[in-house]
Amino acid sequence: MNRIEVLVKVRKTILKSINDLSLNEVNEIPAGFNNNIAWNLGNILVSQQSVLYRCSGLPVKLDEKYFPLYKGGTKPEADLTTEELDTLKSLFEEQTNIMESDFSQGVFKEYREWNHGMTGIDIDSIDTAIQFLTFHESLHLGYIMALKKAIS
């Protein structure tokens, strides 16, 4: 299994882990938490677009309206509607497929090195970016599991 396949597997696990949740559950911010499950899904989407596409000098494949809502350091401003949640889930699946296709087609040719300040990780290539995203999204999976436990 290559790096991109591992990341895709993590993403499928994330989607599977939230499929049985109600709208109220994905919007709930339990005591002691700063965000909810819906926000985690959105943050994964915008982070992936920034880390892979922007740093590769490519246009993002996600509406710009999502970036100020879900970038690091933000928190949910309002509950999502059923339609908004369905859109996020659909985008999550769609972006996973696009990312996998773009990776296999060699779309990512250049990469602008950067440092993830919180972790100190230097991301200097598309391969390192994929590794970082797998790490990042696995953290979110753990956070989503903690949120699920807190709301049940």
C-alpha positions as CSV (number, residue, x, y, z in Angstrom):
1,M,0.0,0.0,0.0
2,N,1.5,3.4,-1.0
3,R,1.3,6.6,1.0
4,I,-1.8,8.0,-0.9
5,E,-3.6,4.7,-0.3
6,V,-3.0,5.0,3.4
7,L,-4.4,8.6,3.4
8,V,-7.4,7.5,1.4
9,K,-8.0,4.7,3.9
10,V,-7.9,7.1,6.8
11,R,-10.4,9.4,5.0
12,K,-12.8,6.5,4.4
13,T,-12.5,5.5,8.0
14,I,-13.4,9.1,9.0
15,L,-16.5,9.1,6.8
16,K,-17.6,5.7,8.0
17,S,-17.2,6.8,11.7
18,I,-19.7,9.7,11.2
19,N,-22.3,8.1,9.0
20,D,-24.5,7.0,11.8
21,L,-24.6,10.4,13.5
22,S,-27.5,12.8,13.5
23,L,-27.3,16.4,12.5
24,N,-27.5,17.4,16.2
25,E,-24.7,15.1,17.1
26,V,-22.3,16.4,14.4
27,N,-23.1,20.0,15.5
28,E,-22.8,19.5,19.2
29,I,-19.8,21.0,21.0
30,P,-19.4,19.0,24.2
31,A,-18.1,20.7,27.4
32,G,-14.4,20.9,27.3
33,F,-14.2,20.9,23.5
34,N,-13.7,23.9,21.2
35,N,-15.3,22.5,18.1
36,N,-17.6,19.8,16.7
37,I,-17.4,16.8,14.3
38,A,-18.7,19.0,11.4
39,W,-15.9,21.5,11.9
40,N,-13.3,18.7,12.0
41,L,-14.6,17.5,8.6
42,G,-14.3,21.0,7.2
43,N,-10.8,21.5,8.6
44,I,-9.6,18.3,7.0
45,L,-10.9,19.5,3.6
46,V,-9.3,23.0,3.7
47,S,-6.1,21.7,5.1
48,Q,-5.7,19.1,2.4
49,Q,-6.4,21.7,-0.3
50,S,-3.8,24.1,1.2
51,V,-1.1,21.5,1.9
52,L,-1.4,19.8,-1.5
53,Y,-2.7,22.3,-4.0
54,R,-1.7,25.7,-2.8
55,C,1.8,24.6,-1.8
56,S,2.1,22.9,-5.2
57,G,1.2,26.2,-7.0
58,L,-2.1,24.7,-8.2
59,P,-5.6,26.1,-7.9
60,V,-7.6,24.7,-5.0
61,K,-10.5,22.5,-5.9
62,L,-12.8,23.7,-3.2
63,D,-14.9,26.8,-3.0
64,E,-12.9,29.6,-1.2
65,K,-15.9,30.2,1.1
66,Y,-14.8,27.2,3.2
67,F,-11.3,28.4,4.0
68,P,-12.2,31.2,6.5
69,L,-14.8,28.9,8.2
70,Y,-12.5,25.8,8.7
71,K,-8.9,27.0,8.7
72,G,-6.8,26.3,11.8
73,G,-7.6,28.5,14.7
74,T,-11.3,28.8,13.9
75,K,-14.3,27.3,15.6
76,P,-17.8,26.6,14.5
77,E,-19.8,29.9,14.1
78,A,-23.2,28.3,13.6
79,D,-24.8,24.8,13.3
80,L,-24.8,23.3,9.9
81,T,-28.1,22.4,8.2
82,T,-28.8,19.0,6.8
83,E,-28.0,20.3,3.3
84,E,-24.7,21.8,4.5
85,L,-23.6,18.6,6.2
86,D,-24.5,16.5,3.2
87,T,-22.5,18.9,1.0
88,L,-19.5,18.6,3.3
89,K,-19.7,14.8,3.3
90,S,-20.0,14.8,-0.5
91,L,-17.1,17.2,-0.9
92,F,-15.0,15.0,1.5
93,E,-15.6,12.0,-0.7
94,E,-15.2,13.9,-4.0
95,Q,-12.0,15.6,-2.9
96,T,-10.6,12.3,-1.8
97,N,-11.2,10.8,-5.3
98,I,-9.8,13.9,-7.0
99,M,-6.7,13.9,-4.8
100,E,-6.0,10.2,-5.4
101,S,-6.5,10.7,-9.2
102,D,-4.3,13.8,-9.3
103,F,-1.5,12.0,-7.3
104,S,-1.6,9.0,-9.7
105,Q,-1.5,11.3,-12.7
106,G,1.6,13.2,-11.4
107,V,-0.2,16.6,-11.2
108,F,1.9,17.6,-8.2
109,K,5.2,18.6,-9.9
110,E,6.5,21.4,-7.7
111,Y,6.3,22.0,-4.0
112,R,6.9,25.1,-1.9
113,E,8.6,24.1,1.4
114,W,7.0,25.2,4.6
115,N,7.1,24.4,8.3
116,H,4.1,23.4,10.4
117,G,4.7,25.6,13.3
118,M,2.7,23.6,15.9
119,T,4.6,20.4,15.2
120,G,7.8,21.7,13.8
121,I,7.5,19.4,10.8
122,D,9.2,20.6,7.6
123,I,7.1,19.8,4.6
124,D,9.3,20.0,1.6
125,S,7.8,17.7,-1.1
126,I,4.5,16.2,-2.1
127,D,5.5,12.9,-0.5
128,T,6.2,14.7,2.8
129,A,2.9,16.5,2.4
130,I,1.0,13.2,2.0
131,Q,2.7,11.9,5.1
132,F,1.8,15.0,7.0
133,L,-1.8,14.9,5.9
134,T,-2.1,11.3,7.0
135,F,-0.7,12.4,10.4
136,H,-3.1,15.4,10.5
137,E,-6.2,13.5,9.5
138,S,-5.4,10.6,11.9
139,L,-5.3,13.2,14.7
140,H,-8.7,14.4,13.6
141,L,-10.0,10.9,13.5
142,G,-9.0,10.5,17.1
143,Y,-10.6,13.8,18.0
144,I,-13.8,12.8,16.2
145,M,-13.8,9.6,18.2
146,A,-13.4,11.6,21.4
147,L,-16.2,13.9,20.4
148,K,-18.5,10.9,19.6
149,K,-17.8,9.4,23.1
150,A,-18.5,12.8,24.7
151,I,-21.8,13.3,23.0
152,S,-23.1,9.7,23.6
